[in-house]
Amino acid sequence: MPTTSEERELKLLVPADFQVPPLTGVHGIAGVVEGQPLELSATYYDTSDMRLMNRGVTLRYRLGDD
């Protein structure tokens, strides 16, 4: 049976010199580990009449991560 998940994405504009503050000690964050950069590839699908996009939905197939 296929699995589904809901993902929310938020894009923010920040100044060029912005640095993420330390996240250790923030409620809900168990730990911080520096990882290797990922190279992701995504393909987006929709109907020919763009029915998904017109309803604010995207269907994506992504490679390169777990």
Secondary structure as a PSIPRED ss2 file (coil, helix, strand):
# PSIPRED VFORMAT (PSIPRED V4.0)

   1 M C   1.000  0.000  0.000
   2 P C   1.000  0.000  0.000
   3 T C   1.000  0.000  0.000
   4 T C   1.000  0.000  0.000
   5 S C   1.000  0.000  0.000
   6 E C   1.000  0.000  0.000
   7 E C   1.000  0.000  0.000
   8 R C   1.000  0.000  0.000
   9 E C   1.000  0.000  0.000
  10 L C   1.000  0.000  0.000
  11 K C   1.000  0.000  0.000
  12 L C   1.000  0.000  0.000
  13 L C   1.000  0.000  0.000
  14 V C   1.000  0.000  0.000
  15 P C   1.000  0.000  0.000
  16 A C   1.000  0.000  0.000
  17 D C   1.000  0.000  0.000
  18 F C   1.000  0.000  0.000
  19 Q C   1.000  0.000  0.000
  20 V C   1.000  0.000  0.000
  21 P C   1.000  0.000  0.000
  22 P C   1.000  0.000  0.000
  23 L C   1.000  0.000  0.000
  24 T C   1.000  0.000  0.000
  25 G C   1.000  0.000  0.000
  26 V C   1.000  0.000  0.000
  27 H C   1.000  0.000  0.000
  28 G C   1.000  0.000  0.000
  29 I C   1.000  0.000  0.000
  30 A C   1.000  0.000  0.000
  31 G C   1.000  0.000  0.000
  32 V C   1.000  0.000  0.000
  33 V C   1.000  0.000  0.000
  34 E C   1.000  0.000  0.000
  35 G C   1.000  0.000  0.000
  36 Q C   1.000  0.000  0.000
  37 P C   1.000  0.000  0.000
  38 L C   1.000  0.000  0.000
  39 E C   1.000  0.000  0.000
  40 L C   1.000  0.000  0.000
  41 S E   0.000  0.000  1.000
  42 A E   0.000  0.000  1.000
  43 T E   0.000  0.000  1.000
  44 Y E   0.000  0.000  1.000
  45 Y E   0.000  0.000  1.000
  46 D C   1.000  0.000  0.000
  47 T C   1.000  0.000  0.000
  48 S C   1.000  0.000  0.000
  49 D C   1.000  0.000  0.000
  50 M C   1.000  0.000  0.000
  51 R H   0.000  1.000  0.000
  52 L H   0.000  1.000  0.000
  53 M H   0.000  1.000  0.000
  54 N H   0.000  1.000  0.000
  55 R C   1.000  0.000  0.000
  56 G C   1.000  0.000  0.000
  57 V C   1.000  0.000  0.000
  58 T C   1.000  0.000  0.000
  59 L E   0.000  0.000  1.000
  60 R E   0.000  0.000  1.000
  61 Y E   0.000  0.000  1.000
  62 R E   0.000  0.000  1.000
  63 L E   0.000  0.000  1.000
  64 G C   1.000  0.000  0.000
  65 D C   1.000  0.000  0.000
  66 D C   1.000  0.000  0.000
